[in-house]
Amino acid sequence: MSASKLIETVNNELSLDLPANITLVQLKEQLAAHINHLINHDFQKLVYYLYRIDVSEQKMKALLQSPHQNAGELIAQLIIDRQLEKQKTKEQFRKKENNFDEEEKW
């Protein structure tokens, strides 16, 4: 997945307006800042977003056990990883779809 596609997806999923021309490092930084804001001011919205994006609760709990790391950065990385994983799965299914003959397709 290209960086601009990832940014577009994150913008859509989290109702953000991040510029399409930022780097992945900048995406993670800005996403972490937004998540830290949600942790402090609108935790229910953060929970809703994480549920909607389908971030693994087990992974999140495991990562958040470390008290010396920034929770926003950890959650931002989980969101980015999940979006990349979902895109990879979509691409795999598209490839499988294209491998069928026209007669075999429904």
Sine and cosine of phi, psi and omega as CSV:
sin_phi,cos_phi,sin_psi,cos_psi,sin_omega,cos_omega
0.00,0.00,0.71,-0.70,0.02,-1.00
-0.96,0.28,0.37,-0.93,0.00,-1.00
-0.88,0.48,-0.65,0.76,-0.03,-1.00
-0.92,0.40,-0.60,0.80,0.05,-1.00
-0.92,0.38,-0.65,0.76,0.04,-1.00
-0.89,0.46,-0.70,0.72,0.01,-1.00
-0.89,0.45,-0.68,0.74,0.03,-1.00
-0.87,0.50,-0.69,0.72,0.00,-1.00
-0.90,0.43,-0.71,0.70,0.02,-1.00
-0.89,0.46,-0.68,0.73,0.05,-1.00
-0.84,0.54,-0.71,0.70,-0.02,-1.00
-0.92,0.40,-0.71,0.71,-0.06,-1.00
-0.93,0.37,-0.56,0.83,-0.10,-1.00
-0.94,-0.34,0.19,0.98,0.00,-1.00
0.80,0.60,0.72,0.69,0.02,-1.00
-0.96,-0.29,0.11,-0.99,0.04,-1.00
-0.69,-0.72,0.83,0.56,0.02,-1.00
-0.97,0.23,0.60,-0.80,0.02,-1.00
-0.91,0.42,0.58,-0.81,-0.06,-1.00
-0.96,0.29,-0.26,0.97,-0.10,-0.99
-0.99,-0.17,0.31,0.95,0.03,-1.00
-1.00,0.06,0.33,-0.95,0.02,-1.00
-0.99,0.15,0.18,-0.98,0.05,-1.00
-0.90,0.43,-0.57,0.82,0.05,-1.00
-0.90,0.43,-0.70,0.71,0.03,-1.00
-0.91,0.42,-0.61,0.79,0.06,-1.00
-0.86,0.51,-0.75,0.67,-0.02,-1.00
-0.89,0.46,-0.67,0.75,0.00,-1.00
-0.89,0.45,-0.74,0.68,-0.03,-1.00
-0.93,0.36,-0.61,0.79,0.05,-1.00
-0.91,0.41,-0.67,0.75,0.03,-1.00
-0.88,0.47,-0.66,0.75,0.03,-1.00
-0.89,0.45,-0.67,0.74,0.02,-1.00
-0.90,0.43,-0.67,0.74,0.00,-1.00
-0.91,0.41,-0.67,0.74,0.05,-1.00
-0.88,0.48,-0.62,0.78,0.07,-1.00
-0.88,0.47,-0.71,0.70,0.01,-1.00
-0.90,0.43,-0.62,0.78,0.03,-1.00
-0.85,0.53,-0.66,0.75,-0.07,-1.00
-1.00,0.09,-0.45,0.89,-0.16,-0.99
-0.84,-0.54,-0.36,0.93,-0.03,-1.00
-0.43,-0.90,0.92,0.39,-0.09,-1.00
-0.88,0.48,-0.58,0.81,0.00,-1.00
-0.88,0.48,-0.61,0.79,0.03,-1.00
-0.91,0.41,-0.65,0.76,0.05,-1.00
-0.87,0.49,-0.72,0.70,0.02,-1.00
-0.87,0.50,-0.67,0.74,0.04,-1.00
-0.86,0.51,-0.74,0.67,0.00,-1.00
-0.88,0.48,-0.70,0.71,-0.01,-1.00
-0.89,0.45,-0.62,0.79,0.05,-1.00
-0.92,0.40,-0.71,0.71,-0.03,-1.00
-0.90,0.44,-0.63,0.78,0.00,-1.00
-0.98,0.21,-0.35,0.94,0.02,-1.00
0.96,0.29,0.72,0.69,0.09,-1.00
-0.97,0.25,0.71,-0.70,-0.03,-1.00
-0.89,0.45,0.86,-0.51,0.02,-1.00
-0.91,0.42,-0.60,0.80,0.01,-1.00
-0.90,0.43,-0.70,0.72,0.02,-1.00
-0.89,0.46,-0.67,0.74,-0.04,-1.00
-0.91,0.42,-0.71,0.71,0.02,-1.00
-0.87,0.49,-0.67,0.74,-0.01,-1.00
-0.89,0.45,-0.70,0.71,-0.02,-1.00
-0.93,0.37,-0.58,0.81,-0.07,-1.00
-0.98,0.19,0.02,1.00,0.06,-1.00
-0.94,0.34,-0.38,0.92,-0.01,-1.00
-0.99,0.11,0.93,-0.38,-0.07,-1.00
-0.96,0.27,-0.20,0.98,-0.10,-1.00
-1.00,-0.10,0.05,1.00,0.00,-1.00
-0.94,-0.35,0.49,-0.87,-0.01,-1.00
-0.95,0.31,0.87,-0.49,-0.04,-1.00
-0.88,0.48,-0.62,0.78,0.01,-1.00
-0.87,0.49,-0.67,0.74,0.01,-1.00
-0.92,0.39,-0.65,0.76,0.01,-1.00
-0.90,0.43,-0.71,0.70,-0.01,-1.00
-0.93,0.37,-0.62,0.78,0.04,-1.00
-0.86,0.51,-0.69,0.73,0.02,-1.00
-0.91,0.41,-0.62,0.79,0.05,-1.00
-0.89,0.46,-0.65,0.76,0.02,-1.00
-0.90,0.43,-0.72,0.69,0.01,-1.00
-0.88,0.48,-0.72,0.69,0.01,-1.00
-0.87,0.50,-0.67,0.74,-0.02,-1.00
-0.91,0.41,-0.66,0.76,0.02,-1.00
-0.90,0.43,-0.65,0.76,0.04,-1.00
-0.91,0.42,-0.64,0.77,0.02,-1.00
-0.90,0.44,-0.69,0.73,0.01,-1.00
-0.90,0.44,-0.65,0.76,0.01,-1.00
-0.91,0.41,-0.64,0.77,0.02,-1.00
-0.88,0.47,-0.67,0.74,0.03,-1.00
-0.89,0.45,-0.69,0.73,0.04,-1.00
-0.86,0.51,-0.69,0.73,-0.01,-1.00
-0.91,0.43,-0.62,0.79,0.02,-1.00
-0.90,0.44,-0.66,0.75,0.00,-1.00
-0.94,0.34,-0.56,0.83,0.07,-1.00
-0.89,0.45,-0.66,0.75,0.01,-1.00
-0.90,0.44,-0.68,0.74,0.02,-1.00
-0.90,0.44,-0.65,0.76,0.03,-1.00
-0.87,0.49,-0.65,0.76,-0.05,-1.00
-0.96,0.27,-0.24,0.97,-0.01,-1.00
-1.00,0.10,-0.14,0.99,0.01,-1.00
-1.00,0.07,0.53,-0.85,0.14,-0.99
-0.94,0.35,0.36,-0.93,0.01,-1.00
-0.87,0.50,-0.55,0.83,-0.01,-1.00
-0.93,0.37,-0.50,0.86,-0.03,-1.00
-0.99,0.14,-0.32,0.95,0.01,-1.00
-0.97,0.26,0.48,-0.88,-0.02,-1.00
-0.99,0.13,0.00,0.00,0.00,0.00
